[in-house]
Amino acid sequence: MPDIFKRTLCLQQLTSLPLVLKIFSLLTGMLVGIDSYGQAGGERSFQFLNVASSARLSGLGGVNVSLTDRDVNFFVSNPALVGDTLSGLGSASYQFYVADIGHSTIVYSNKFKKAGLFTLGIQHMNYGTVMGYDPSGAETGEFKAQETALLISKSHQAGNFRIGVTLKGIFSGIGGYNATAVAADIGGVFIHPEEQFTIGLAVKNVGLVISDYSNPTSSRLPFDVQLGTTFKPRHMPLRFSITAYNLAHNDIVHNNPADVNAKEPTVVSKIFSHLNFGGEVLLHKNVNILLGYNYLNHQALKLENAGGGAGLSLGFSATVKRFDFAFSRMAYMAGKAAYSFTLSTNINKLLRRK
C-alpha cells in the first residue's frame, strides 16, 4: 500500500535438464536481475496482488505454488499450476474483509487448437469508502480506493515438467491519485509420474511501475520468490503442502514496536516466518477439508496478550454435479476473520449441454 494511502488509512542441475527448463532458468535469472536493479528496498505497493485468489487457497494458509489439482484459480499463485485438464473451467471468488473491504477474482481457462492453453483472470480489491485526514488530523472528506489487475497466462508441459508465464496489467486508484504498473509471474512445477508429489517454483511480480501516485512517492511492486511442495502419503486420506515465500527478502520477522518486552527473534522464528503450511483431509473424492497456518500472519495479527487464532485458516471444498464449491475462514484476530467463497464449473461443457 503506498505511503499516500497510509497517511489516511491504517490497515497491510542445468545441462542435464530439458530445454524447456533451461529457458525457464534463463528467464528467471534475467528477471530477478531486473527486479534487483529497479525494485530493491523500500515499502511495496500493490499488495493486493498477494491476497489469496480463491477460497481454497485461503483455506490452505494463503500461499501455495505446488498444488496441481482441479482448481483453476491457482494460476494466480503459479502460472504452471494450470494444465490442459482444466481447459474450459471458469471460476468466481469473493473475500469479505473488515468493514466494506472486499476482494474478487474471476478466472477462465481454455485450450486453443493452435495456440494451446491460455488462462485469463481479473483481480479487484475494493477498499470501500475511506475518511481522509490532513496532517493536523482534520477531516478532508470521504474518498474511494480500489485496485485492479488484468491477467493473461500461458503454460506448457514437457514430460514431467510444466512451465508458465502470467502477464499483468495493474491499476490503482486511491482518492484521486492513480498508479499503473506491468508485471509478470514465471513459474515451474515438477509432477512425479507415479506418486502424488509435486514441487513448484514461482518468481512473482517482476516488472515496472509505469505511472506513480504522485511525484514524492516511489511505489514498488511486491516482488517475491516462492518454492513449495505438495505430497500425499500412500494409503492416507491426507495431503500436505509446505511453501517457502518471501525468499527474496531476508529480515521479514514481525516486531511489535509497542511491545517494550519484545525479545530478539530466534533463528527458528526467522525460518518459520518464511513458511506456510497447508493440509487437506480427503473425506471423499468430491469433498475436502482444508487447514492452513501462516506463522508470519500469526505474529503480525495476534493480539498483545492472546493469539486469537490469528494465522489459522479452515475451509472445505465440495463437488456437486457440475459445480465446485469452496468456503474458507482465515482468522486475523480474536473473533475477527476474512471469509472466502468460490464457485467453479466447466463453462465449455455447460454451453455444449445447452
C-alpha positions in Angstrom: 0.0 0.0 0.0 1.5 3.4 -1.0 2.6 6.0 1.6 -0.1 8.4 0.5 -2.7 5.9 1.4 -1.0 5.1 4.7 -1.4 8.7 5.8 -5.2 8.4 5.6 -5.8 4.7 6.3 -4.2 2.5 9.0 -4.8 -1.1 8.0 -1.4 -4.5 5.5 21.4 -29.2 -12.5 21.3 -27.2 -15.8 23.0 -29.1 -18.6 21.0 -32.3 -17.9 17.6 -30.5 -17.8 15.2 -30.5 -20.7 15.4 -27.4 -23.0 12.2 -26.0 -21.6 13.7 -25.8 -18.1 16.9 -24.2 -19.4 14.8 -21.5 -20.9 12.9 -21.1 -17.6 16.1 -20.8 -15.6 17.5 -18.2 -18.0 14.3 -16.1 -17.9 14.2 -16.3 -14.1 17.8 -15.2 -13.7 17.3 -12.3 -16.1 14.1 -11.1 -14.5 15.4 -11.4 -10.9 18.3 -9.2 -12.0 15.9 -6.6 -13.4 13.9 -6.6 -10.2 17.0 -6.3 -8.1 18.1 -3.2 -10.0 14.7 -1.5 -10.3 12.7 -2.6 -7.2 15.1 -3.2 -4.3 14.4 -1.7 -0.9 11.6 0.4 0.5 8.0 -0.2 1.0 6.0 -2.3 -1.5 2.8 -1.1 -3.2 0.1 -3.1 -5.0 0.0 -5.5 -2.1 -3.4 -6.7 -3.1 -1.5 -9.0 -5.6 -0.5 -11.1 -2.6 -4.1 -11.7 -1.4 -5.3 -15.3 -1.8 -7.2 -15.6 -5.1 -9.7 -18.2 -4.0 -11.4 -19.8 -1.0 -9.4 -23.0 -1.4 -6.1 -21.1 -1.4 -7.1 -19.1 1.6 -8.1 -22.2 3.4 -4.6 -23.6 2.9 -3.0 -20.6 4.5 -2.9 -18.2 1.5 0.4 -19.3 -0.1 0.9 -22.3 -2.4 2.9 -22.8 -5.6 2.7 -26.6 -5.9 -0.8 -27.9 -5.7 -1.8 -29.2 -9.2 -5.4 -30.1 -8.7 -8.7 -29.2 -10.2 -8.6 -25.5 -9.1 -8.0 -23.2 -12.0 -7.6 -20.2 -9.5 -4.1 -21.5 -8.6 -2.6 -20.0 -11.7 -2.6 -16.7 -9.8 -0.1 -18.3 -7.4 2.0 -20.1 -10.0 1.1 -20.0 -13.8 2.4 -23.6 -14.2 -0.3 -25.0 -11.9 -2.9 -25.0 -14.7 -2.7 -27.8 -17.2 -4.7 -29.0 -20.2 -7.2 -30.9 -18.0 -8.5 -27.6 -16.7 -9.5 -26.3 -20.1 -12.9 -24.8 -20.1 -13.1 -24.1 -16.4 -14.4 -20.8 -15.1 -14.4 -19.6 -11.5 -15.6 -16.7 -9.5 -14.4 -15.9 -5.9 -15.1 -13.2 -3.3 -13.5 -12.5 0.0 -15.2 -10.4 2.7 -12.8 -8.4 4.9 -13.4 -5.9 7.7 -16.0 -3.2 7.1 -16.9 -3.0 3.4 -13.5 -4.1 2.0 -13.8 -6.9 -0.5 -11.6 -8.9 -2.9 -13.0 -10.5 -6.0 -11.4 -12.8 -8.6 -12.8 -14.1 -11.9 -10.8 -16.7 -13.9 -11.4 -18.7 -17.2 -9.1 -21.1 -18.9 -9.3 -22.5 -22.4 -7.2 -24.6 -24.8 -7.0 -23.4 -28.4 -6.1 -25.8 -31.2 -3.1 -23.9 -32.4 -2.1 -21.6 -29.5 -2.5 -24.0 -26.7 -3.8 -23.3 -23.2 -4.4 -19.8 -22.0 -5.9 -18.6 -18.8 -7.5 -15.2 -18.2 -8.2 -13.5 -14.9 -9.3 -10.3 -13.2 -8.4 -9.4 -9.6 -10.2 -6.5 -8.0 -9.7 -5.1 -4.4 -12.3 -2.6 -3.3 -11.4 -0.7 -0.1 -14.7 0.9 0.1 -15.2 4.5 1.3 -12.5 5.9 3.5 -12.4 9.1 5.5 -9.4 11.3 4.7 -7.5 13.5 7.1 -4.9 16.2 6.7 -1.6 16.3 8.7 -3.3 18.1 11.5 -5.9 15.4 11.9 -8.8 17.4 10.4 -11.2 15.5 8.2 -10.9 16.3 4.5 -13.9 14.2 3.3 -14.5 10.8 2.1 -12.8 9.1 -0.9 -12.9 5.7 -2.6 -9.9 3.4 -3.1 -9.7 0.4 -5.4 -7.1 -1.7 -7.3 -7.4 -4.0 -10.3 -5.1 -6.4 -12.1 -5.8 -8.0 -15.5 -4.0 -11.3 -16.1 -3.3 -13.5 -19.1 -1.3 -16.7 -18.6 0.2 -19.4 -20.8 1.5 -22.7 -19.7 3.3 -25.6 -21.5 4.1 -29.1 -20.3 7.1 -31.2 -21.4 7.3 -34.6 -19.8 7.1 -34.3 -16.0 7.8 -30.6 -16.1 5.4 -27.7 -16.7 6.3 -24.0 -17.0 4.1 -21.0 -17.3 4.1 -17.2 -17.6 1.5 -14.7 -16.5 1.5 -11.1 -17.7 -0.3 -8.5 -15.5 -1.6 -5.0 -16.1 -2.1 -3.4 -12.7 -4.2 -0.3 -12.0 -4.6 1.5 -8.6 -6.8 4.4 -7.8 -6.8 6.0 -4.3 -8.7 9.2 -3.6 -7.9 10.8 -7.0 -4.3 9.5 -7.1 -3.6 6.8 -9.6 -0.8 4.4 -10.4 -0.2 1.8 -13.1 2.3 -1.0 -13.5 3.1 -4.0 -15.6 4.4 -7.2 -14.1 5.0 -10.9 -14.8 5.0 -14.1 -12.9 7.2 -17.0 -14.1 6.5 -20.5 -12.6 7.5 -24.1 -13.0 6.3 -27.3 -11.4 7.7 -30.9 -11.4 5.0 -33.6 -11.3 6.1 -37.0 -10.2 5.0 -39.6 -12.8 3.8 -42.2 -10.2 3.4 -40.6 -6.8 1.2 -37.8 -5.7 4.2 -35.5 -5.3 4.9 -32.1 -6.8 7.5 -29.3 -6.4 6.7 -25.8 -7.6 8.7 -22.6 -8.0 7.4 -19.2 -8.8 9.1 -15.8 -9.4 6.3 -13.3 -8.8 5.6 -9.7 -9.7 8.7 -8.8 -11.8 8.0 -5.6 -13.6 7.9 -1.8 -13.7 5.8 1.0 -12.3 4.6 3.0 -15.3 3.0 5.9 -13.5 3.0 6.7 -9.8 0.5 8.2 -7.5 2.5 11.5 -7.2 6.0 12.8 -7.6 7.2 12.4 -4.0 6.2 8.8 -3.9 8.2 5.8 -5.2 6.0 2.8 -5.5 7.5 -0.7 -5.8 6.0 -4.0 -6.8 5.8 -6.8 -4.2 8.5 -8.9 -5.8 8.8 -12.4 -4.3 10.3 -15.8 -4.9 8.3 -18.8 -3.7 9.2 -22.5 -3.5 7.0 -25.3 -2.3 6.0 -29.0 -2.3 2.7 -30.9 -2.1 2.6 -34.6 -1.3 0.1 -37.2 -0.3 1.3 -40.3 1.7 0.1 -43.6 0.3 -2.9 -45.2 1.9 -3.7 -42.0 3.9 -6.6 -39.6 3.2 -4.3 -36.6 3.8 -2.4 -34.2 1.6 0.2 -31.8 2.8 1.7 -28.6 1.3 4.7 -26.6 2.6 5.6 -23.4 0.9 8.6 -21.1 1.5 7.9 -17.5 0.5 9.5 -14.0 0.8 12.7 -15.8 -0.2 13.9 -12.5 -1.9 13.7 -10.7 1.5 16.0 -11.6 4.4 14.5 -10.0 7.5 10.7 -10.2 7.5 10.1 -11.1 11.1 7.3 -9.1 12.6 8.2 -6.9 15.6 5.6 -5.1 17.6 7.0 -1.6 18.3 4.5 -1.2 21.2 5.9 -4.3 23.0 8.7 -3.0 25.2 9.4 -6.5 26.4 9.9 -8.0 22.9 12.9 -10.3 22.6 15.3 -10.6 19.7 13.7 -13.0 17.2 15.2 -16.5 17.3 16.6 -18.4 14.3 13.6 -20.7 14.4 11.2 -17.7 14.4 13.1 -16.3 11.4 12.8 -19.6 9.5 9.1 -20.1 10.3 8.3 -16.5 9.2 9.1 -17.8 5.6 6.8 -20.8 5.8 3.2 -21.5 5.1 1.6 -24.9 6.0 -1.5 -26.3 4.3 -3.3 -29.6 4.8 -6.3 -31.4 3.3 -8.4 -34.2 4.7 -9.7 -36.1 1.7 -13.0 -37.3 3.1 -14.3 -38.2 -0.4 -13.1 -37.7 -4.0 -15.5 -34.8 -4.1 -15.2 -33.5 -0.5 -12.0 -32.0 1.1 -11.5 -30.3 4.5 -8.9 -27.5 4.3 -6.4 -26.5 7.0 -3.8 -23.8 7.0 -1.3 -22.0 9.2 0.8 -19.0 8.4 3.3 -18.1 11.1 4.1 -14.6 9.9 0.4 -13.7 9.8 0.0 -15.1 13.3 2.8 -12.9 14.6 1.6 -9.8 12.8 -2.1 -10.1 13.6 -2.3 -11.6 17.0 -3.4 -9.5 20.0 -0.8 -8.3 22.5 -2.0 -10.8 25.2 -3.6 -13.5 23.1 -3.1 -15.2 19.7 -6.8 -15.3 19.0 -6.3 -17.9 16.2 -4.5 -15.4 14.0 -2.8 -17.0 11.1 -5.1 -20.1 11.2 -7.5 -20.9 8.4 -10.2 -23.5 7.9 -12.4 -24.4 5.0 -13.9 -27.1 2.8 -14.3 -27.8 -0.9 -17.0 -30.0 -2.5 -18.1 -31.0 -6.0 -21.8 -31.3 -6.6 -22.7 -32.5 -10.1 -21.0 -30.0 -12.4 -20.1 -27.4 -9.8 -17.2 -27.0 -7.4 -17.9 -25.0 -4.2 -15.3 -23.8 -1.7 -15.6 -21.9 1.5 -12.9 -20.8 4.0 -12.4 -18.7 7.1 -9.0 -17.0 7.7 -8.7 -15.6 11.2 -6.7 -12.4 11.9 -7.6 -11.7 15.5 -9.9 -12.8 18.2 -13.4 -13.0 16.8 -12.4 -11.4 13.5 -11.8 -13.2 10.2 -12.0 -13.0 6.5 -14.5 -15.2 4.7 -14.0 -16.5 1.2 -16.4 -18.2 -1.3 -15.6 -19.7 -4.7 -17.8 -21.2 -7.3 -16.3 -23.1 -10.3 -17.6 -25.1 -13.2 -16.7 -26.1 -16.8 -18.3 -23.4 -18.8 -17.5 -25.1 -22.1 -19.4 -28.2 -21.1 -22.3 -26.2 -19.9 -22.6 -24.3 -23.2 -22.4 -27.5 -25.2 -25.1 -29.1 -23.0 -27.4 -26.1 -23.6 
